Structures are given as structure tokens and as C-alpha cells.
Amino acid sequence: MRSERDRLETEIRELTRRLRRVGPFIGDTVSVVFRKCGKPACACHREGPKHPAMFVTWKEDGKTVTLYVPRKLEGEVRQWAAHHQTLKDLIRKITELRKQIIRLRED
């Protein structure tokens, strides 16, 4: 039984190392919506395609707050959101391994 715990602890250490290497992250909701622009002559005001716009949303004091993401930052914000997902996945895996250690019921 001890070797099983050692194996689990080794896995946790490796996941923790990966956790430390994750880059900057943003834990809020990142979404893209399609909207009309401000140019009346643009095709988007008729039946043409709308323009994509990225936003970050979160809750503050029970209210949803929305922040527009400038086009220059869209790629970076997407990367931050991906890093956050990586963090969540790693934390979930570490948590499951910790539960497995508890299930070993060592005294």
C-alpha cells in the first residue's frame, strides 16, 4: 500500500510542477459576440455579416460586469483563458489524486 501512495505523491509533484509553469490567466468568462458597427453605410446594417467583438464578463456585488477587449489584446486574452482552463484541469487532477490517497485508508 505504501508504494501506491508513493506513486500518487509522485504524480502530484509532477502536476504541481506543471501548475507552476502555467502562464498568466484570467478566470472570467471570455466571449465573442457579433454586432453592428457605427458606420451607417456598412453592410452589417443591412443583411451583411456582423463584426466580431470580444468581451470579458464577471460578477461584482451580484451584478454582471462586461469589459470590451480591444482587438490588439484578443489573442493574448484567449491565451489567458486557455491558461485558466489548464489550471482548472491540473487542480482537478491533483484533487482526484488526493482523494485516492485518502481512500487508501492508511492508519
N, C-alpha and C positions, 0 to 999 in steps of 0.2 A: 504493500500500500504506500509505503514511503516513496518508492520510485515513481508512482503515479503522481504524487504531489510534486515531486521534483520536476517531472515533465511539465506539469501545468504551470509551475512557477517560472520555468524557463520560457515557456510560451508567453507568459505575462510580461516578463522582462523584455522580450523581443518586441511585443506590441507597444510597450511603454517607450522603447527607443524610437519606434516609428511615430508615436504620438508626439514626441519632442521635435521631430523633423517636419511636421506639418507647418505650412506657411501661414501667412495672415488669413484670417477668416472673418466672415460676417454671418451671424446666426439668424438674421431676419429673413423675411420672405422676399425673394427676388422674382419679379415677374415682368413680362413684356406684354404690352397692350398695343393695339393698332388704332391710331387716331387720325383725325383730320388735322392738317397743318393750318397755319394762319394766312396762307395765300389763297385768296378767293378764286383765282384762275387755275389753281392746281386741280389735277384730275381727281384727287382724293375727295373733293367737294361734290363730285358727280358720282358716277358708278365705279370710278377707278380704285386701285388699291390704296389702302391707308398706310400711314407711315408708322414704323415700329418705334416704341418708346419704352425704355426700361425704368422701373420703379423699385424701390425698396420700401417695404411696409413693416410696421411693428405696432405693438400696443403700448400706450402710455396712459396711465390712470384710467384704464378701461376703454380708451378711445383709440381707434386706428389712426396711425400717423403714416403719411406717404411722402416719400422723398424721391424726386426725379433724379435719375442718374445721367449725367452728360455723356454723349456718345463717346468721348475720349476715354471715359472710365469704364465703359460697358465690359470690355474684355477682362479688365482687372477685377471688376465686381463679380463676374461669372467665376473667375478663378477663386476668389474669396469664398463664394458659395460652395464651390466644389471642395475646398479645404474643410469647410464646416461639415459637409457630408462625410468626408474622410474621418474627421474627429469623432463624429457620432458613431460611425461604424466601428472604429477602434475601441471606443468606450464600451459599446455594446458587447464586443468580443471579450474584452477584459472582464466585464461584469459576469458574463456567462462562465468564464474560466474560474472566477472567484466562487461562483455558486457550485461549480463542480468540486472545488476544494472543500467547501462546506459539506457537500454530500458524501465525501469520503468518511466523514464522521470519526475522525481521529480523536482519540482521548489523550 
